[in-house]
Structure formats: C-alpha cells, structure tokens
Amino acid sequence: MIEGITMANIRNVDLNLLTVLDVLLTERSVSRAAERLNLTQPAVSGALKRLRTTFNDPLFLRAQQGIRPTPFALELIGPVKAVLQDIDTIFAGTEFIAETADVTFTIAATDYAQTTFLSPLIKRVKATGPNIRFSVVSADSKRMAEQLDRQEIDFAVTVPEMSPPNPPSIELFEDRYVCALDAGHPKAEHRLSLDRFCDLDHVLVTPSSDGFFGPTDEALRKLDRERRVSVTIPNFLSLPSILKDSEFITVAPERILRPFEGDLKIFPTPFPLPRFRMIGVWNNHSDKSPAHSWLRDQMTELAAEMR
C-alpha cells in the first residue's frame, strides 16, 4: 500500500491515464511524452491534471529541464508498470513482435557491463526493433533490490557480489583478471614475478568506499602477501588515462583493457585469481512479460557468443 493507494485502486484508474503517467515517469518531460504518445501537449497536460485529481498529489513539479516526480509519484512507478505489464500480457499473449514494438527497457549496469555487454546488446536489439529504446542507469548495489521491486529498472547487469539475494537471474559470461601498465613502463618488457608485482604502486577500481582492498588483495592475503594500493577509483572510465605515462600497475578484467592494448602492456597475473562473473537479474513480476522474455533471450544469445 502507498499512503492508502492499493493495487486495486490503481487498477481502477483509466488505462489511458496510467499509460500517460508511465510515459511521464520515464520521459520527465510533457513535450517528449506527448511526442512518444502521439498526442498534443495540451492533451498530455489535461491527462496529468486528471491524474493529480485522482491521486490527490501534484505528481510532478517543474524542474530546470522538464519535470521531476514527487516522492509519491516515484512510489507509483512499480505498481503502474505492473498493471500495464499485466494488460500487455493479456493482449499480447506469448508473442512479442520486436519489429513493431514501442517499448523502453531500463537497465542498471556497471561501467564495465555498459562497455562490454550493453553496447553490443543495444546494437543487436536495435537492428531488429528500431523503436525499442534503452534507458541505462548506473548500478547501485545499495538500491538495486528496491529498484527491481518497485520496477524502477527492468534488469540489472552486474557482478554477483552487487546483486540482491535470490532474484531471478541468468549467467551471462566470465572474464579473467590480467595485469596492465603503461607500454613504456620499465617493467613492461617482462612478465612480473610476485615480488615485483607487490612492490609496484597499484590502481584499484572499486565501486565501494570500503578502502584499499579488493579481490586481488584477498587472493594475495591467502598467499601471506600484500601489494601497495596507491590509488582507488570508482569505475574503469579513467583507468587507461591514469596508467598512461605513469609507473602504476592495475589488475582488471581483460575485456575492459584490450581496446587500449597499444598504449598498455597487458599480461597474466603472477598468481591465480577467480574469474570475473557477470549476471543478469530481474524481478519476479517480469517473468511472464513477453517483452522481458524476448530481451532475456537476446541477452542469453549474446552472452553465448561472448564465451
């Protein structure tokens, strides 16, 4: 229940109004919502006025660019999507026609997943469904369970450690950890021994603020060794530029580093590390959605090609 509003109440709202509300929550703009719905802006504004009366809440406030939802409106995202998905399932049966579909998928993903998996996935999907759209947001392990439950996101592509406990999921692919340093680094010509590896200054990529410790350090601890982590960064975006023309070294998934092989020297780690796993997760509410099922199939097929 949301402040007295139940799913039954929402199901009694005019379906056309719920569709307008869903698009407004996605677009955060009356003009863009009107364009997507093939309606005039006055028609969308009129629907919003009726929605405000129905829910006894402003729902959206003016922002510097477009409109922003009120806290109450944010709480409606999941229930509204659930009702519309139920309706879609009834009318669509088990068939999803990608070529003519007009649907938006919201996917939370790490920067690694955005680069290595979502980029080819989006190209693959758009080649079949030109009107299918993607809204990609940064993965947030602290909010992921809530985002999935409220259907603020449709999928998350992440590592198991960031995933909520026990959601529906699929194994996507694995990557291996490798070492990388600047191609002009004095140690770049040789495979490093464990001693030399530990003596260098390291860059650690970690989305958390838990300090200078990661999977590499955990593996080293089992060997009764430790390295010197000098820099931590929250994502892989700036890693190549930090390594270039420096004496830093990093341990990172191979797929994220290979595009920079000309500027970087990439080689195996001097000790074994667990594989880097990527999974796709979603909410139980989406299991029977033809659109979601179709996208899961696309993800599975792409992942198989990447193995």
C-alpha positions, 0 to 999 in steps of 0.5 A: 500500500502507498499512503492508502493507494492499493493495487486495486485502486490503481487498477481502477484508474483509466488505462489511458491515464496510467499509460500517460503517467508511465510515459511521464515517469520515464520521459520527465518531460510533457513535450517528449511524452506527448511526442512518444504518445502521439498526442498534443501537449495540451492533451498530455497536460489535461491527462496529468491534471486528471491524474493529480485529481485522482491521486490527490498529489501534484505528481510532478513539479517543474524542474530546470529541464522538464519535470521531476516526480514527487516522492509519491509519484516515484512510489507509483512507478512499480505498481503502474508498470505492473498493471500495464505489464499485466494488460500487455500480457493479456493482449499480447499473449506469448508473442512479442513482435520486436519489429513493431514494438514501442517499448523502453527497457531500463537497465542498471549496469556497471561501467564495465557491463555498459562497455562490454555487454550493453553496447553490443546488446543495444546494437543487436536489439536495435537492428531488429526493433528500431523503436525499442529504446534503452534507458541505462542507469548506473548500478547501485548495489545499495538500491538495486533490490528496491529498484527491481521491486518497485520496477524502477529498472527492468534488469540489472547487469552486474557482478554477483557480489552487487546483486540482491539475494535470490532474484531471478537471474541468468549467467551471462559470461566470465572474464579473467583478471590480467595485469596492465601498465603503461607500454613504456613502463620499465617493467613492461618488457617482462612478465612480473614475478610476485615480488615485483608485482607487490612492490609496484604502486597499484590502481584499484577500481572499486565501486565501494568506499570500503578502502584499499582492498579488493579481490586481488588483495584477498587472493594475495592475503591467502598467499601471506602477501600484500601489494601497495594500493596507491590509488582507488577509483570508482569505475574503469572510465579513467583507468587507461588515462591514469596508467598512461605515462605513469609507473602504476600497475592495475589488475582488471578484467581483460575485456575492459583493457584490450581496446587500449592494448597499444598504449598498455602492456597487458599480461597474466597475473603472477598468481591465480585469481577467480574469474570475473562473473557477470549476471543478469537479474530481474524481478519476479513480476517480469517473468511472464512479460513477453517483452522481458522474455524476448530481451532475456533471450537476446541477452542469453544469445549474446552472452553465448557468443561472448564465451 
